[in-house]
């Protein structure tokens, strides 16, 4: 809310619109969860979902030759990413994946599910799931 007020005062329309959209998404999720209260993990889930949508939209707009819309989505993505915890690099993800594979004794791609579940639990939202999936596939093949 403080950031919304700050965006209003500084007349940063992009940030203001992005934060209002985020507030609406969080409110919708809160309504879905009633009568239970929304948790911080749920809010992070909403932000991650919006980030993922922005990344997919950027890709689609670039494929469609609409760089103006892709640039707008990229600016919104930058605002949203400011509310996520710092993301792990690929090297850090590979290290965690290697540890989990060794701990679980995974050998083939068929073991990917339990490895993926454990890596996501250990990284606690600081690693991109797409990157985690790619690393696991490369290690188990």
C-alpha positions in Angstrom: 0.0 0.0 0.0 2.9 2.3 0.8 4.3 1.7 -2.7 1.0 2.5 -4.3 0.9 5.8 -2.4 4.5 6.5 -3.4 3.7 5.7 -7.1 0.7 8.1 -7.0 2.8 10.9 -5.5 5.6 10.4 -8.0 3.1 10.0 -10.9 4.7 6.7 -11.9 1.7 5.4 -13.9 3.3 2.1 -14.9 4.2 1.2 -11.3 0.8 2.3 -10.0 -1.1 0.2 -12.6 1.1 -2.8 -12.0 0.6 -2.6 -8.2 -3.1 -2.1 -8.5 -3.3 -5.2 -10.7 -1.3 -7.1 -8.1 -3.6 -5.9 -5.4 -6.6 -7.1 -7.4 -5.0 -10.5 -8.0 -4.2 -10.9 -4.2 -7.8 -9.8 -3.3 -9.2 -12.4 -5.8 -7.0 -15.1 -4.2 -8.1 -14.0 -0.8 -11.7 -14.4 -1.8 -11.0 -17.9 -3.2 -9.5 -19.0 0.1 -12.4 -17.8 2.3 -13.1 -18.4 5.2 -9.4 -19.0 5.7 -7.0 -16.0 5.8 -4.5 -15.5 3.1 -0.9 -16.3 4.0 2.4 -14.7 2.9 3.1 -17.9 0.9 -0.2 -17.5 -1.0 0.7 -13.9 -1.8 4.1 -15.0 -3.1 2.3 -17.6 -5.2 0.2 -14.8 -6.7 3.2 -12.7 -7.5 5.0 -15.7 -9.0 2.0 -16.4 -11.2 1.9 -12.9 -12.4 5.6 -12.9 -13.1 5.2 -16.1 -15.1 2.3 -14.6 -17.1 4.5 -11.6 -17.9 7.4 -13.7 -19.1 5.0 -15.7 -21.4 3.4 -12.6 -22.7 6.8 -11.0 -23.5 7.7 -14.1 -25.5 4.3 -14.1 -27.4 4.5 -10.4 -28.2 8.1 -10.7 -29.5 7.0 -13.7 -31.7 4.1 -11.6 -32.9 6.3 -8.6 -33.8 4.8 -6.4 -31.1 7.9 -5.0 -29.4 6.0 -2.1 -27.9 3.8 -4.4 -25.9 6.7 -6.7 -25.0 8.5 -3.6 -23.6 5.5 -2.7 -21.5 5.3 -6.2 -20.1 9.0 -6.2 -19.4 8.6 -3.0 -17.4 5.7 -4.5 -15.4 7.8 -7.7 -14.9 10.6 -5.6 -13.4 8.2 -4.0 -10.9 6.8 -7.4 -9.9 10.2 -9.0 -9.5 11.0 -6.3 -6.9 8.5 -8.1 -4.6 10.0 -11.6 -5.0 13.0 -12.9 -3.0 16.3 -12.9 -4.8 16.4 -15.7 -7.3 19.1 -18.4 -7.3 21.5 -18.6 -10.2 21.8 -21.7 -12.4 25.0 -22.7 -10.7 23.3 -22.7 -7.3 20.3 -24.6 -8.6 22.7 -27.3 -10.1 24.4 -27.7 -6.7 21.0 -28.2 -4.9 19.8 -30.6 -7.7 23.1 -32.6 -7.4 22.7 -32.9 -3.6 19.1 -34.0 -3.9 19.8 -36.6 -6.6 22.6 -38.1 -4.5 20.3 -38.1 -1.4 17.4 -39.7 -3.1 19.5 -42.0 -5.3 17.7 -40.9 -8.5 19.0 -42.6 -11.6 16.6 -41.9 -14.5 14.1 -39.3 -15.7 11.4 -41.5 -14.1 12.7 -40.3 -10.7 12.2 -36.6 -11.7 9.0 -36.1 -9.7 10.4 -36.8 -6.2 13.6 -34.9 -7.1 11.7 -31.9 -8.3 9.5 -31.9 -5.2 12.5 -32.0 -2.9 14.4 -29.3 -4.8 11.4 -27.0 -4.7 11.1 -27.6 -1.0 14.8 -26.8 -0.4 14.9 -23.7 -2.5 11.7 -22.3 -0.9 10.7 -20.3 -4.0 14.1 -18.7 -4.7 14.6 -20.9 -7.8 12.7 -20.7 -11.0 10.8 -24.0 -11.5 11.5 -24.0 -15.2 15.3 -23.8 -14.6 15.0 -26.5 -11.9 13.2 -28.8 -14.3 15.8 -28.2 -17.1 18.7 -28.9 -14.7 17.1 -32.1 -13.3 16.4 -33.4 -16.9 20.0 -32.7 -17.9 21.4 -34.5 -14.8 19.1 -37.5 -15.1 19.7 -38.3 -18.8 
